Amino acid sequence: MLSPKLQDALNEQINAEMWSAYLYLSMAMHFQAEGRPGFANWYSVQFQEEQAHAEILRNYVNARGGRVVLKAIDAVPTEWKNELDAFQATLEHEQKVTALINNLYAMAEAEKDYASRARLDWFVNEQVEEEDNCRTLIDRLKLIGDNGLALYTLDNELAARTYNVPSPLATAE
């Protein structure tokens, strides 16, 4: 069974994951309106991933006999200057999420809740991937600069991204 403190913290993380999903949906809609369907697709996949992260945590809390308590999702930004600005905002956000996950991990470790720590291992690794993907795209966008053809090419590349069910959900049930 989860301690009340850890259950509350996991509920806060569920809210943070849903906020992240909402942020990435906002980014997808921004780029859709800007005529950048590939960037919109990339953020739509991020939206799905963040919803899945919340689902993984909801399933975990329930499996441990806890109670999921959903809270309101705060408003998110709706405008970005350009693609680079959006990805820099994305990296900053993912770094905040990494700090939240690390705090949860430390809490689970302090409470000697090894099951929670084991579940959070997946999230720790996921955050490394999230930050790396953002840095890679930021580097590419800096290299591209104002080159319209290169931006068009990257947009087409990002249009090919597809959603993959995260392993904790693929093996559930």
Rosetta silent file (secondary structure, phi, psi, omega in degrees, C-alpha in Angstrom):
SEQUENCE: MLSPKLQDALNEQINAEMWSAYLYLSMAMHFQAEGRPGFANWYSVQFQEEQAHAEILRNYVNARGGRVVLKAIDAVPTEWKNELDAFQATLEHEQKVTALINNLYAMAEAEKDYASRARLDWFVNEQVEEEDNCRTLIDRLKLIGDNGLALYTLDNELAARTYNVPSPLATAE
SCORE:     score description
SCORE:     0.000 S_00000001
   1 L     0.000  144.501  179.074    0.000    0.000    0.000 S_00000001
   2 L   -77.590  143.457  172.596    1.133    3.513   -0.756 S_00000001
   3 L   -70.289  153.706  177.259    1.828    5.918    2.065 S_00000001
   4 H   -56.354  -38.756 -179.288   -0.497    8.941    2.090 S_00000001
   5 H   -63.349  -45.642 -179.630    2.498   11.201    1.346 S_00000001
   6 H   -70.918  -38.249  176.880    3.559    9.195   -1.706 S_00000001
   7 H   -59.390  -45.078  178.180   -0.029    8.800   -2.894 S_00000001
   8 H   -61.711  -42.206 -179.786   -0.466   12.589   -2.778 S_00000001
   9 H   -65.910  -39.855  177.268    2.808   13.101   -4.634 S_00000001
  10 H   -65.742  -37.284  175.828    1.817   10.583   -7.317 S_00000001
  11 H   -63.907  -38.481  176.049   -1.515   12.372   -7.721 S_00000001
  12 H   -63.803  -38.246  179.411    0.380   15.634   -8.194 S_00000001
  13 H   -68.752  -36.789  175.381    2.504   13.924  -10.847 S_00000001
  14 H   -58.880  -44.326  177.900   -0.620   12.664  -12.619 S_00000001
  15 H   -62.542  -42.212  179.252   -1.807   16.265  -12.741 S_00000001
  16 H   -63.026  -38.804  178.474    1.607   17.385  -14.030 S_00000001
  17 H   -67.613  -38.120  177.705    1.491   14.747  -16.782 S_00000001
  18 H   -68.699  -36.845  175.457   -1.997   15.872  -17.805 S_00000001
  19 H   -62.974  -41.359  177.659   -0.800   19.494  -17.841 S_00000001
  20 H   -60.544  -43.564  178.328    2.086   18.389  -20.061 S_00000001
  21 H   -59.749  -45.486 -179.467   -0.379   16.688  -22.404 S_00000001
  22 H   -62.860  -40.694  176.845   -2.461   19.861  -22.534 S_00000001
  23 H   -59.932  -47.128 -176.731    0.671   21.947  -23.227 S_00000001
  24 H   -71.387  -30.068  172.924    1.701   19.716  -26.112 S_00000001
  25 H   -65.402  -40.589  176.902   -1.821   19.722  -27.534 S_00000001
  26 H   -61.184  -42.488  178.660   -1.664   23.529  -27.436 S_00000001
  27 H   -65.149  -40.826  178.226    1.660   23.427  -29.270 S_00000001
  28 H   -60.722  -44.026 -179.180    0.232   21.027  -31.848 S_00000001
  29 H   -67.984  -35.367  176.297   -2.703   23.353  -32.472 S_00000001
  30 H   -60.020  -49.678 -177.553   -0.356   26.345  -32.731 S_00000001
  31 H   -71.971  -29.754  174.041    1.714   24.657  -35.422 S_00000001
  32 H   -61.826  -45.784  179.924   -1.362   23.361  -37.205 S_00000001
  33 H   -66.111  -27.445 -179.801   -2.608   26.956  -37.431 S_00000001
  34 L   -85.319    0.835 -179.944    0.849   28.067  -38.637 S_00000001
  35 L    75.359   30.291  177.996    0.811   25.585  -41.531 S_00000001
  36 L  -117.488   75.816 -174.503    3.483   23.328  -40.037 S_00000001
  37 H   -63.709  -29.497  178.709    1.788   19.908  -40.085 S_00000001
  38 H   -69.348  -44.198  176.764    4.973   18.007  -39.238 S_00000001
  39 H   -64.792  -40.176  176.870    5.633   20.056  -36.128 S_00000001
  40 H   -59.588  -42.084  178.575    1.941   19.723  -35.255 S_00000001
  41 H   -63.710  -44.790 -179.125    2.262   15.953  -35.613 S_00000001
  42 H   -56.581  -45.810 -179.669    5.377   15.822  -33.431 S_00000001
  43 H   -72.665  -28.826  174.835    3.545   17.641  -30.658 S_00000001
  44 H   -65.011  -39.138  176.239    0.402   15.525  -31.158 S_00000001
  45 H   -65.950  -40.567  176.156    2.499   12.429  -30.505 S_00000001
  46 H   -59.891  -41.438  176.882    3.922   14.145  -27.411 S_00000001
  47 H   -55.497  -48.048  179.804    0.343   14.835  -26.297 S_00000001
  48 H   -63.295  -41.188 -179.818   -0.464   11.115  -26.569 S_00000001
  49 H   -62.718  -42.362 -179.188    2.706   10.149  -24.727 S_00000001
  50 H   -67.357  -37.044  174.929    1.954   12.457  -21.818 S_00000001
  51 H   -61.867  -40.341  178.817   -1.577   11.087  -21.545 S_00000001
  52 H   -65.022  -38.267  178.323   -0.044    7.613  -21.445 S_00000001
  53 H   -61.539  -42.294  177.355    2.366    8.671  -18.687 S_00000001
  54 H   -63.349  -40.037  179.748   -0.600    9.826  -16.607 S_00000001
  55 H   -64.219  -40.874  177.967   -2.368    6.530  -17.324 S_00000001
  56 H   -58.465  -45.113  179.983    0.669    4.534  -16.200 S_00000001
  57 H   -68.404  -40.138  177.237    0.668    6.426  -12.917 S_00000001
  58 H   -60.521  -47.283  178.920   -3.108    6.108  -12.478 S_00000001
  59 H   -59.497  -40.188 -179.103   -2.886    2.363  -13.043 S_00000001
  60 H   -65.564  -47.874  179.267   -0.017    2.132  -10.577 S_00000001
  61 H   -57.850  -45.165  178.729   -1.799    4.055   -7.814 S_00000001
  62 H   -63.354  -41.510 -179.201   -4.863    1.844   -8.277 S_00000001
  63 H   -64.494  -27.102  179.860   -2.784   -1.341   -8.309 S_00000001
  64 L   -92.758   10.809  177.181   -1.236   -0.346   -4.974 S_00000001
  65 L    79.314   14.344  179.247   -4.628    0.186   -3.354 S_00000001
  66 L   -88.999 -176.289  179.475   -4.408    3.948   -3.520 S_00000001
  67 L  -125.495  128.324  175.966   -6.900    6.474   -4.729 S_00000001
  68 L   -85.505  127.561  178.110   -6.457    8.685   -7.767 S_00000001
  69 L  -121.584  108.947 -178.751   -7.740   12.195   -7.163 S_00000001
  70 L   -81.220  141.592 -179.925   -7.915   14.287  -10.316 S_00000001
  71 L  -120.767  167.433  177.594   -7.417   18.023  -10.047 S_00000001
  72 L   -62.413  147.897  176.736   -8.017   20.957  -12.357 S_00000001
  73 L  -100.246  123.246  179.280   -5.473   21.493  -15.087 S_00000001
  74 L   -65.280  157.493  177.588   -4.051   25.017  -15.153 S_00000001
  75 L   -61.350  152.778  179.078   -4.069   27.014  -18.376 S_00000001
  76 L  -119.272  160.841  173.708   -1.153   26.554  -20.759 S_00000001
  77 L   -61.433  157.947 -179.639    0.562   28.932  -23.188 S_00000001
  78 L  -129.050   -3.082 -177.277   -0.921   29.105  -26.682 S_00000001
  79 L  -135.850  143.262  174.323    1.657   31.055  -28.706 S_00000001
  80 L  -137.546  147.711 -176.688    5.337   30.656  -29.557 S_00000001
  81 L   -63.521  -41.117 -176.605    7.511   32.928  -31.701 S_00000001
  82 L  -165.685 -175.699 -177.648    8.787   30.099  -33.876 S_00000001
  83 H   -62.787  -42.353 -179.710    9.783   26.442  -33.858 S_00000001
  84 H   -62.338  -43.853  178.317   13.011   27.061  -31.950 S_00000001
  85 H   -58.710  -42.504 -179.926   11.156   29.003  -29.252 S_00000001
  86 H   -65.112  -43.772 -178.684    8.678   26.136  -28.858 S_00000001
  87 H   -71.905  -31.075  174.035   11.370   23.476  -28.557 S_00000001
  88 H   -66.160  -40.815  175.786   13.342   25.551  -26.068 S_00000001
  89 H   -63.735  -37.535  178.595   10.136   25.869  -24.003 S_00000001
  90 H   -64.142  -45.567  178.950    9.653   22.117  -24.381 S_00000001
  91 H   -61.793  -45.445  178.387   13.157   21.372  -23.099 S_00000001
  92 H   -58.673  -42.416  178.796   12.669   23.688  -20.109 S_00000001
  93 H   -64.526  -45.675 -179.248    9.387   21.963  -19.342 S_00000001
  94 H   -63.105  -33.276  176.563   10.875   18.480  -19.651 S_00000001
  95 H   -66.240  -36.740  175.517   13.679   19.492  -17.286 S_00000001
  96 H   -65.572  -41.242  178.344   11.041   20.508  -14.730 S_00000001
  97 H   -63.855  -39.871  176.915    9.295   17.163  -15.202 S_00000001
  98 H   -57.973  -43.845  178.744   12.639   15.411  -14.693 S_00000001
  99 H   -62.517  -40.320  177.599   13.038   17.235  -11.367 S_00000001
 100 H   -62.215  -44.733  179.220    9.516   16.149  -10.346 S_00000001
 101 H   -63.452  -43.728  178.674   10.268   12.517  -11.211 S_00000001
 102 H   -61.255  -39.255  177.815   13.578   12.677   -9.342 S_00000001
 103 H   -65.107  -40.912  176.094   11.787   14.054   -6.278 S_00000001
 104 H   -61.469  -43.764 -179.815    9.239   11.233   -6.446 S_00000001
 105 H   -60.267  -45.747  179.689   12.058    8.712   -6.756 S_00000001
 106 H   -63.198  -38.221  178.440   13.839   10.182   -3.732 S_00000001
 107 H   -65.173  -44.913  179.041   10.595   10.083   -1.750 S_00000001
 108 H   -62.034  -40.404  179.218    9.992    6.437   -2.659 S_00000001
 109 H   -65.949  -43.382 -179.921   13.550    5.619   -1.705 S_00000001
 110 H   -63.038  -34.171  179.819   13.294    7.463    1.629 S_00000001
 111 L   -87.271    1.123 -178.520   10.102    5.559    2.444 S_00000001
 112 L    56.439   37.936  176.572   11.701    2.280    1.366 S_00000001
 113 L   -96.378   85.834 -173.051    8.871    1.797   -1.113 S_00000001
 114 H   -71.335  -27.449  176.391   10.812   -0.320   -3.566 S_00000001
 115 H   -65.824  -43.856  178.805    7.804   -1.089   -5.755 S_00000001
 116 H   -65.968  -41.444  178.089    7.268    2.621   -6.390 S_00000001
 117 H   -59.816  -41.546  179.835   10.955    3.121   -7.000 S_00000001
 118 H   -64.273  -41.529  178.071   10.906    0.296   -9.534 S_00000001
 119 H   -63.671  -40.153 -177.661    7.912    1.832  -11.361 S_00000001
 120 H   -71.600  -19.205  175.159    9.638    5.219  -11.379 S_00000001
 121 H   -53.915  -42.126 -179.878   12.767    3.709  -12.974 S_00000001
 122 H   -60.119  -43.093 -179.061   10.865    3.681  -16.275 S_00000001
 123 H   -67.293  -36.910  177.240   10.054    7.392  -15.893 S_00000001
 124 H   -58.963  -48.100  179.509   13.664    8.272  -15.059 S_00000001
 125 H   -66.426  -37.421  178.673   14.805    6.637  -18.287 S_00000001
 126 H   -61.775  -40.065 -179.120   11.950    8.193  -20.238 S_00000001
 127 H   -66.635  -34.492  175.072   12.994   11.672  -19.111 S_00000001
 128 H   -59.897  -45.883  179.273   16.544   11.133  -20.387 S_00000001
 129 H   -63.332  -44.104 -178.925   15.040   10.312  -23.790 S_00000001
 130 H   -60.377  -48.304 -178.889   12.640   13.291  -23.696 S_00000001
 131 H   -65.308  -40.627  179.556   15.380   15.794  -22.923 S_00000001
 132 H   -62.713  -42.990  178.193   17.739   14.274  -25.500 S_00000001
 133 H   -60.245  -42.517  179.160   15.078   14.471  -28.232 S_00000001
 134 H   -63.922  -46.412 -179.809   14.471   18.144  -27.441 S_00000001
 135 H   -60.138  -41.221  179.623   18.180   18.988  -27.453 S_00000001
 136 H   -61.582  -45.559 -179.664   18.626   17.249  -30.790 S_00000001
 137 H   -69.649  -35.212  175.398   15.777   19.202  -32.371 S_00000001
 138 H   -62.515  -45.513  178.322   17.008   22.475  -30.849 S_00000001
 139 H   -59.597  -42.717  179.838   20.459   21.835  -32.320 S_00000001
 140 H   -66.135  -41.332  179.414   18.943   21.100  -35.723 S_00000001
 141 H   -66.892  -35.442  175.244   16.749   24.215  -35.608 S_00000001
 142 H   -65.471  -40.080  178.250   19.751   26.373  -34.695 S_00000001
 143 H   -65.284  -40.535 -179.639   21.645   24.891  -37.615 S_00000001
 144 H   -65.858  -42.486 -177.953   18.702   25.500  -39.957 S_00000001
 145 L    58.611 -127.027 -178.009   18.266   29.122  -38.914 S_00000001
 146 L   -96.310   13.806 -178.199   16.142   30.934  -41.499 S_00000001
 147 L   -73.203  103.906 -176.821   16.653   28.347  -44.245 S_00000001
 148 H   -60.795  -40.631 -179.572   13.098   27.752  -45.473 S_00000001
 149 H   -65.108  -41.600  178.954   13.933   24.615  -47.453 S_00000001
 150 H   -66.083  -38.630  177.542   15.657   23.027  -44.457 S_00000001
 151 H   -65.382  -41.210  176.983   12.711   23.933  -42.218 S_00000001
 152 H   -60.997  -42.574  179.649   10.317   22.446  -44.784 S_00000001
 153 H   -63.831  -44.003  178.015   12.418   19.268  -44.856 S_00000001
 154 H   -64.250  -40.767  178.192   12.419   18.998  -41.063 S_00000001
 155 H   -58.513  -43.849  177.874    8.656   19.587  -40.997 S_00000001
 156 H   -63.765  -39.078  178.506    8.212   16.692  -43.437 S_00000001
 157 H   -63.731  -43.964 -178.595   10.480   14.491  -41.332 S_00000001
 158 H   -68.453  -23.244  178.086    8.518   15.252  -38.157 S_00000001
 159 H   -65.849  -21.400 -177.634    5.278   14.390  -39.969 S_00000001
 160 L   -84.533   -8.724 -178.911    6.440   10.760  -40.079 S_00000001
 161 L   -64.800  136.965  178.563    6.626   10.394  -36.292 S_00000001
 162 L  -124.645  156.477  178.499    4.144    7.878  -34.897 S_00000001
 163 L   -81.012  134.702  174.692    2.899    7.116  -31.420 S_00000001
 164 L  -119.950  130.518  179.198    4.144    3.939  -29.774 S_00000001
 165 L   -62.282  127.054  179.025    2.400    2.551  -26.721 S_00000001
 166 L   -62.601  146.249 -175.714    4.805    2.768  -23.771 S_00000001
 167 H   -54.088  -38.236  178.932    5.969   -0.603  -22.477 S_00000001
 168 H   -63.910  -23.968  176.164    4.228   -0.299  -19.071 S_00000001
 169 H   -88.497  -33.236 -179.376    0.906   -0.001  -20.905 S_00000001
 170 H   -65.551  -30.256 -177.447    1.709   -2.575  -23.573 S_00000001
 171 L   -97.594   -2.928 -179.926    2.313   -5.216  -20.897 S_00000001
 172 L   -73.349  157.556  178.168   -0.623   -4.173  -18.695 S_00000001
 173 L    89.901    0.000    0.000   -3.745   -6.319  -18.431 S_00000001
